């Protein structure tokens, strides 16, 4: 398996440059094309005294959107040094929806983490949770401050779900470049859920793999996984997204939401 094209979400937030540089680093490592994508929604006026006034307001908002998109393109161009092939796509549209449509042109999409302590990305920002559901591609969620990804030690969070199986398959190009893979399952369900099959599957690809089972303690599964990532000094987490009802888990919590908000390392998710 190979990664031939990488797409990155570009906004005007403080973390955008780090994210673009990370995507550029990955593009160089995979010898892939890098595609920058940005969109900004223009909202219609809430009220207006006349149709003419409404058009004037809309024209002003469109001009602001065009200016933001032009600025985003400059941010992208300034942070892709050394990448042999790049492309740029932008439009006036809802950012997550537009990025999901453009994802058809990419093998992997890089978006920013959007947790409580993270800087506000502005009008061009893409919420990673809803986007992972719509992307139809593996998504790398990048915390602020990460400009490269060496892929030395990878943690694969395993639960016997369709999403987790896809995540393992979609992450193979990354796993094949790693030094060590740690497959981890959490809780009472860890026994007999196929973790050894997953470890053996990856071993047959010539990869160095170990399996780990974490007991069911007071911490939630998401916290347990992130704690394991920290203890093992991993630099990439691989996991399936939305193991339960997608809407329910996003609205009311769950492992996916915890990781999306708090992961200290890049997380490759697949749905």
N, C-alpha and C positions, 0 to 999 in steps of 0.2 A: 504494500500500500504506500501511496505517496501523497504529499500535500503539494499541489501545483499552484494554488491560489489562496491567499489569506486576505480577509476583509477586516477592516478596523473601523469602529464607530468613532467619529471625530466630533468634538464639541468645543466650546470655548471656556471650559472649566479649567482650574489649575492642574488637574491630573491628566489632561489630554495629551500633553507632550510626552509624558512617561509612557502612556498607553501606545502611542504611535511608535515610539522608539522600541518598545517591546515587540510590537507587530513587525517592525522592520527587522529586528534581530531574528525573529522566527523566519521571516521571509528569506533572509540571507542563509540561515541554517538549512532550510528546506529547498533553497534555490527556487523560490516561488515568486509569483507576481503578488504585489501588494496593492490592494484596492482600498482607498479611503472613501468613506461615505458619511454624508451629513444631510440633515433635513431640518426644516423649521416650519412649524405650523403657523398659519395666519388665521386668527380668530375673527369672525365677523363682528361688527360693532354691536354692543348690547342694545343700544338704542340710538336713534338719530332723528333729527327734526325733519329730514328730507332725504330722498334717494340720492340727490347730488352730494349732500354732506356724507352719507354713508360711503359713497364711492371714493370721496376724498380720504376718509379714514382708512379704507381698504388700501388705497394707493400708498399711503404713508406706511402702513404695516408691511406691505409687499416690499417696499424700498428698504425697510429695516431688515426684513428677512434676507433679501438679496445681499445686503451689506454683511450680515452675520455669516452667510454661507461663503462669501468671498474671503472673509477673515479666516474661516475654518479651513479653507483650501490653502491659505498661506501657512497656517499652523502645520498642516499635513506636509506640505512641501519642505518646510524647514527641518523636519524631523525624520526624513527618509533617506538621509545620506547613505550611499553605499548600496542601495537597493537597485538592482539592474532594471527591473520592470515595475512600473507603477501605473495606476489608473485613478481617476477621480470621478465620483458620482455624487450629485446633490440635486435637491429639488425642494420646492415649497410643499411640505407634506408633514403628517404626523411622524416624528422621528423613528419610533419603534416599528411602525407599520412599513415605512419606507425601507428601513434596513432589512426587515424580514423579507421583503420582496427582492431586494438586491442580493440576498444571501444565496439565491439560486446560482450565482456566478462564483461561489467560493467553496473551498473544502472546509475551512475553519473560519469562524468569526470571532474577533476579539472585542469585548465590551468592558466597560468599567464597573467595578464594584460600586454599589450605592448604599453604603451603610450609614448609621447614625453619625459617626465622626467624619465622614468623607466630605470633601468640598462639594458645593453645589455646582452641577455641570451646566446649568442654565437652560435656555430654551431648546438647545440641540441635544439635550441629554436623553439617553436610552435607559429605561429601567431594565435591569438584567432578568428579573424574574419572569415577567410576562414575555420578554423577548425569547428566552430559552424555549418557551412553549411553542412559539410561532416560527422559529427559525428554520426548522427542518434540517439543521446542520449542527455539528458539535460546536459549542461555544466556550471560549476561554474567557472567564471572568477575572479581570486583573485588578488587584488592589492598587491604590495610589502608591507611587514611589518605586515601582518595579519596572526597570528598563530593559531587562534581559532575563532569559530563562535557560539555565544550563541543563536542566532535566537530569540531575544526578540521581536523586532518590524520589520515587513516585509512590504515593499512597493511593491505592484503588479501594474506595469504599464500596463494599459488596453487600447487596441484598438481592435475593433471587427474584428480580422483576425484569420486565421487558426493557425498562429504561436503563437499568444497570448493565444488562447484556449489551445493549447498543453502545453504552459509554465505553465498555471494554473494547469492543470492536473498533469504534471510531477513534479511540486513543492509540491504537497500535503504532501509527507513525511516530508518536511521541515516545511510547514505551520502548520501541526498538532503539531509541537513542539514549536510553537511561542506563545507569550503572546498576541500580537495584530497584526492585518493585516489591512493595509490601501490600498484600491484599488483606483487608481488615473487615471483619463483620462484628456487629454490636448486639449485645443482649442475648436473651434466652433463645431467640430464633436463630442465632448463629450456628447452633448445632444442627447439622444435617441440611444446611441450605445451599450446599454445593460449592463452598469456598475452596475446597481442595480440588474440585474439578476446574475451577477458574485458574488456580495456581498452576495446575498441570497443563492446562491449555496454553497459558503464557510460556511455560517452560518449554513446550514443544516448538515455540517460536524462537528458541535459543536465548531466552531471557532469564536473568537471575531473579528468582521469585521466592518469597516466603509468605506463609499464611499466618494470620493472627486473629484471635478471637478475644474480644473485650467483654468482660462480664457486665451484667445489667446492674448499674449503680444508680445513685440519685441523679446524676447528671443526665441530661437528654442525650439522645444519640448524636445530634449535631455537635454538641459540646464535647462529647467523648471522641468523636472523629477528629475534631480540630485539636484537641489535646494530644492525641496520638501523632498527628502531623507535626506538632511543635516538638514533642519528645524525640521523634525520629529525625528531626532536622530535614524534613522533606521540602522540596521546592515546587512540587506539583501535586494537586489532589484531583483524582478522577472519580466521578460519580454520576449516577443517573439522577435525573431531576423529576420531582413530583411522583413519588412512589404511591401516594394516595390520590384521592380526587384532586385534580389540579387546582380547581377553584378553591376548594376547601382548604388545601394545604397552604395556598398562597395567602388566603384571607386570615387564617387562624393559626398559622405557625407551622412547624414541622422541620425536619432535617434540612430540606432544600432551602427554606427561607433563612434558617440560622446560618447556614454556610454562605449563602449569597450576601448576607449582611456582615459577616464577621471573619471570613476566611483571610488569614494573613499571607497566604501564598496564592499563586494562580490556581484556578480551579477549572478543569475541563469538564463541562457538563453536556449531557446528551439526553434527549427526551424521546 
